[in-house]
Structures are given as structure tokens and as C-alpha cells.
Amino acid sequence: MKRREALGRGMRVGLLMAGVPGGLWAIFAFGVALALLARGSTQAALIALRDGGILLVGSSAAGAVMGVVIGGGLALVSRRAVGSRAWVPALVGGLLAAVVFPAEIVAVALGTDFGPLEIVVTVLAWPVMTVVAAVRSADIEGRTRRQAWLWTGLARRRQQPSPP
């Protein structure tokens, strides 16, 4: 397995993990900004746009951090435990995801001005996203190819046999 490919696949999973809660709140903030702008409240619309931007950029940054940590951790573990069981990458991926997901909680808290509902919903997404990372760990590591969206076109082309 190549580390760069594992980091790329980890980045995709990290952006998914951050994009689900943070992206939904960002879409909501932009929708509120449009509604406020339609009502004529320009100042409140600008505040909502700022919050949506913070959510979008913060969640993207948190997703990038999560992806690098998960992909890099799995790349290191795969080198050490070549003949290990299938549950080892799932355990490592889940633990790494559980450790770095609070970055997304911080991004949501900053983007929503510490709104309690938004923070609670994002905290409730924490175990779900941890399970997502654990389930996708074998694909991130490169042991399986069950999830086609994790593999880039170049990696998919390399795996296909060439025509005779």
C-alpha cells in the first residue's frame, strides 16, 4: 500500500465525516441568510452568511485534519501489522476517528455562535461518524475495494487488466 493513496482515501472519508454535520448546518445558515435578505434585514443576513462561511471553511479544515490523521494512522498500522486480522484496521480507524472528531464539534460551535442545539446534534453524530470511519478503514488502508468512491480514477485504472 502506498501512503499517499491511503492519505487520499482517508481525506475523502474525513471530508465525508465533517461534511455531514457541518455541511448541513452551513446549508441551513445560507438558507437563513437568503430568507433574511428577502425580508430586508441586510445586517442579519450578513451575520448568517459569515456563520455559514465559518461552518464551511471550518468543517472543510476539520475534515482535512481528520482525513490526514485517519489515513496516516492506518498507513502506519498497515506497515506494522501486515498479517493482522480484519478487525485491526477497523479498530484503529474507529479510535482515530473518535479522537479527531471533536475538531468538527469545535468548527460547528464556532460557526453557530455556540448554539446548543447544533452542538448537541453534532455530538450525537460523533459515534455514527466513528462507525463510518471504522467500516471504511479496510478501504482506506487498501485491503479491500468495496467502496468505489474512495478510489480515484487513476487507482481504478491501474487495477484493471490491460486489453490484450
C-alpha positions, 0 to 999 in steps of 0.5 A: 500500500502506498501512503499517499493513496491511503492519505487520499482515501482517508481525506475523502472519508474525513471530508465525508465525516465533517461534511455531514454535520457541518455541511448541513448546518452551513446549508441551513445558515445560507438558507437563513441568510437568503430568507433574511435578505428577502425580508430586508434585514441586510445586517442579519443576513450578513451575520448568517452568511459569515456563520455559514462561511465559518461552518464551511471553511471550518468543517472543510479544515476539520475534515482535512485534519481528520482525513490526514490523521485517519489515513496516516494512522492506518498507513502506519498500522498497515506497515506494522501489522501486515498479517493482522486480522480484519478487525485491526484496521477497523479498530484503529480507524474507529479510535482515530476517528473518535479522537479527531472528531471533536475538531468538527464539534469545535468548527460547528460551535464556532460557526453557530455562535455556540448554539446548543442545539447544533452542538448537541446534534453534532455530538450525537453524530460523533459515534455514527461518524466513528462507525463510518470511519471504522467500516471504511478503514479496510478501504482506506488502508487498501485491503479491500475495494468495496467502496468505489468512491474512495478510489480515484480514477487513476487507482481504478485504472491501474487495477484493471487488466490491460486489453490484450 
